[in-house]
Amino acid sequence: MCAFALSAEHEDFRRVVRDFAAKEIAPHVARWDRDCHFPVDVVHHMGELGLMGLTAPEEYGGSGGDFTSLCVAIEEIGRIDQSLGVTLEAAVGLGINPILSFGSEEQKQTWLPGLVTGRHLAGFGLTEPGAGSDAAATRTRADLVDGEWVINGAKQFITNSGSAITSLVTVTARTGTRADGKPEISAIIVPAGTPGFVAEPAYDKLGWHISDTHPLTFTDCRVPEANLLGERGQGYAQFLAVLDDGRVAIAALAVGLIQACLDECLKYAGERQTMGGPIGRKQGVAFQIADLEVMLQGARLLTYRAAAVRDAMGTPGGPGVAEFKQAASVAKLYATESAVTATRIATQVFGGYGFMEEYPVARYYRDAKVLEIGEGTSEVQRMLIARGVGLPVE
Ligand SMILES: Cc1cc2nc3c(=O)[nH]c(=O)nc-3n(C[C@H](O)[C@H](O)[C@H](O)COP(=O)(O)OP(=O)(O)OC[C@H]3O[C@@H](n4cnc5c(N)ncnc54)[C@H](O)[C@@H]3O)c2cc1C
């Protein structure tokens, strides 16, 4: 048997999430996408189903499950809708994970119960107008004044950061200069509603219309000194660890999208008739669909192998971290680039209908592109993978 085949429990859990997505998301998704509507009640329901709390310990309201289960949930939600898939991915990976991994006991008790039940969401603000792939170029500052962090700066493209149920955003900021002259970067929790913290109007995006994404500004925004996440100066290391998990989760989201493309193409290739028969009988179409199956199997194996390495590692940065980092980048790169190709193939199989919003493949095509960008672009993954095999690449 394959060393990282999913267990019977994982497959049972997959059916539960699939059923939920079919009933609660699929019937409404086209309308929500058109209206750019963020369905807060569905987020609550995902929380009630236990999806946000999958990896959190029971003492904080979670179920103490494994990372693989989270990937299964993201794949199945993402198969029906990528926006709600990334809402779940970011809720856990960027909202809960930093607090769970690096927060004080008091921070965990304060924030996690609301987040793991899906009553609240949290964002992670790393990217700035001048700092994306080069995240160390953070300009946002946090100065310690009379027992408070005074934050000034801006973040951009931050998921789950301005919804009606967002309770906090964790932001990275310069808190000083290290002995080697480089900026000291720390992570700080900023509760929603703090004066000086503004989630600006949501972006008008190519895809992921249902997900919540905002630019953020901080103007003399004061939070208590105790809102520092983990140790001062550890913000850069913290977000690198958070992003490793996030890359595998994004790969799972991509697997869901490839599966959706295959499902839709198989149906359509059997129905659509040209030149005396269904298009699925023409090699030109059938071979493209065969390629979807290959991409699906490859992406799924790489993704769940990376998840298995993560589960074996235990805590972030535990033994096997180098293997996990490489596995995460490989899975993210292959799965997301395959997903973009898969949506192009699916749109092509649907012909002119594939360009019309009445068929879901048009939405898949719009939603796919960002997978190659968020949580580390394809170029950044290639850079990390090249370093992983020993090349001294910059
Ligand atoms: C919808 C959406 C949601 C997001 N959600 C979040 C979030 O919740 N939190 C958050 O912090 N960020 C979030 N991001 C930001 C995302 O992580 C960044 O957009 C991404 O890391 C790329 O950064 P950038 O946009 O600044 O591009 P840049 O870093 O400016 O890159 C521009 C181009 O140059 C390439 N490039 C850059 N440096 C190199 C290099 N050294 N070698 C080779 N090529 C290079 C890139 O690959 C890219 O093609 C989100 C983005 C989007 C679009």
The ligand as an SDF file (V2000), in Angstrom:
LIG
                    3D

 53 58  0  0  0  0  0  0  0  0999 V2000
   -6.3360   37.2620   -3.2260 C   0  0  0  0  0  0  0  0  0  0  0  0
   -5.0700   37.3700   -2.4290 C   0  0  0  0  0  0  0  0  0  0  0  0
   -5.0870   37.0640   -1.0660 C   0  0  0  0  0  0  0  0  0  0  0  0
   -3.9190   37.2180   -0.2940 C   0  0  0  0  0  0  0  0  0  0  0  0
   -3.9890   37.0090    1.0670 N   0  0  0  0  0  0  0  0  0  0  0  0
   -2.9040   37.3520    1.8330 C   0  0  0  0  0  0  0  0  0  0  0  0
   -2.9830   37.2990    3.2700 C   0  0  0  0  0  0  0  0  0  0  0  0
   -3.9840   36.8850    3.8490 O   0  0  0  0  0  0  0  0  0  0  0  0
   -1.8980   37.7280    3.9840 N   0  0  0  0  0  0  0  0  0  0  0  0
   -0.7590   38.1890    3.3870 C   0  0  0  0  0  0  0  0  0  0  0  0
    0.1620   38.5900    4.0920 O   0  0  0  0  0  0  0  0  0  0  0  0
   -0.6490   38.2230    2.0330 N   0  0  0  0  0  0  0  0  0  0  0  0
   -1.6960   37.8290    1.2460 C   0  0  0  0  0  0  0  0  0  0  0  0
   -1.5950   37.8850   -0.1300 N   0  0  0  0  0  0  0  0  0  0  0  0
   -0.3640   38.3970   -0.7230 C   0  0  0  0  0  0  0  0  0  0  0  0
    0.4590   37.3540   -1.4780 C   0  0  0  0  0  0  0  0  0  0  0  0
    1.0510   36.4460   -0.5820 O   0  0  0  0  0  0  0  0  0  0  0  0
    1.4710   38.1380   -2.3170 C   0  0  0  0  0  0  0  0  0  0  0  0
    0.7300   38.7980   -3.3420 O   0  0  0  0  0  0  0  0  0  0  0  0
    2.5450   37.2510   -2.9080 C   0  0  0  0  0  0  0  0  0  0  0  0
    3.3920   36.7490   -1.9020 O   0  0  0  0  0  0  0  0  0  0  0  0
    3.3980   38.0080   -3.9590 C   0  0  0  0  0  0  0  0  0  0  0  0
    3.8320   39.2250   -3.4750 O   0  0  0  0  0  0  0  0  0  0  0  0
    3.6260   40.5540   -4.3560 P   0  0  0  0  0  0  0  0  0  0  0  0
    2.1940   40.5990   -4.7480 O   0  0  0  0  0  0  0  0  0  0  0  0
    4.1700   41.7110   -3.6020 O   0  0  0  0  0  0  0  0  0  0  0  0
    4.4740   40.3040   -5.6600 O   0  0  0  0  0  0  0  0  0  0  0  0
    6.0380   40.6250   -5.8380 P   0  0  0  0  0  0  0  0  0  0  0  0
    6.7980   40.0920   -4.6980 O   0  0  0  0  0  0  0  0  0  0  0  0
    6.2010   42.0860   -6.1370 O   0  0  0  0  0  0  0  0  0  0  0  0
    6.3810   39.8010   -7.1370 O   0  0  0  0  0  0  0  0  0  0  0  0
    6.1280   40.2570   -8.4630 C   0  0  0  0  0  0  0  0  0  0  0  0
    6.6660   39.2010   -9.4330 C   0  0  0  0  0  0  0  0  0  0  0  0
    8.0900   39.0950   -9.2740 O   0  0  0  0  0  0  0  0  0  0  0  0
    8.4450   37.7510   -8.9590 C   0  0  0  0  0  0  0  0  0  0  0  0
    9.5680   37.7660   -8.0250 N   0  0  0  0  0  0  0  0  0  0  0  0
    9.6890   38.5010   -6.8930 C   0  0  0  0  0  0  0  0  0  0  0  0
   10.8480   38.2380   -6.2770 N   0  0  0  0  0  0  0  0  0  0  0  0
   11.4670   37.2990   -7.0270 C   0  0  0  0  0  0  0  0  0  0  0  0
   12.6990   36.5850   -6.9110 C   0  0  0  0  0  0  0  0  0  0  0  0
   13.5510   36.7950   -5.8680 N   0  0  0  0  0  0  0  0  0  0  0  0
   13.0390   35.6920   -7.8620 N   0  0  0  0  0  0  0  0  0  0  0  0
   12.1980   35.4460   -8.9140 C   0  0  0  0  0  0  0  0  0  0  0  0
   11.0050   36.0960   -9.0690 N   0  0  0  0  0  0  0  0  0  0  0  0
   10.6590   36.9850   -8.1370 C   0  0  0  0  0  0  0  0  0  0  0  0
    7.1990   37.1530   -8.3270 C   0  0  0  0  0  0  0  0  0  0  0  0
    7.2140   35.7410   -8.3780 O   0  0  0  0  0  0  0  0  0  0  0  0
    6.1170   37.8010   -9.1470 C   0  0  0  0  0  0  0  0  0  0  0  0
    5.9590   37.0910  -10.3550 O   0  0  0  0  0  0  0  0  0  0  0  0
   -2.7300   37.6550   -0.9150 C   0  0  0  0  0  0  0  0  0  0  0  0
   -2.7070   37.9040   -2.2960 C   0  0  0  0  0  0  0  0  0  0  0  0
   -3.8460   37.7850   -3.0440 C   0  0  0  0  0  0  0  0  0  0  0  0
   -3.7830   38.1090   -4.5220 C   0  0  0  0  0  0  0  0  0  0  0  0
  1  2  1  0
  2  3  1  0
  2 52  2  0
  3  4  2  0
  4  5  1  0
  4 50  1  0
  5  6  2  0
  6  7  1  0
  6 13  1  0
  7  8  2  0
  7  9  1  0
  9 10  1  0
 10 11  2  0
 10 12  1  0
 12 13  2  0
 13 14  1  0
 14 15  1  0
 14 50  1  0
 15 16  1  0
 16 17  1  0
 16 18  1  0
 18 19  1  0
 18 20  1  0
 20 21  1  0
 20 22  1  0
 22 23  1  0
 23 24  1  0
 24 25  2  0
 24 26  1  0
 24 27  1  0
 27 28  1  0
 28 29  2  0
 28 30  1  0
 28 31  1  0
 31 32  1  0
 32 33  1  0
 33 34  1  0
 33 48  1  0
 34 35  1  0
 35 36  1  0
 35 46  1  0
 36 37  1  0
 36 45  1  0
 37 38  2  0
 38 39  1  0
 39 40  1  0
 39 45  2  0
 40 41  1  0
 40 42  2  0
 42 43  1  0
 43 44  2  0
 44 45  1  0
 46 47  1  0
 46 48  1  0
 48 49  1  0
 50 51  2  0
 51 52  1  0
 52 53  1  0
M  END
$$$$
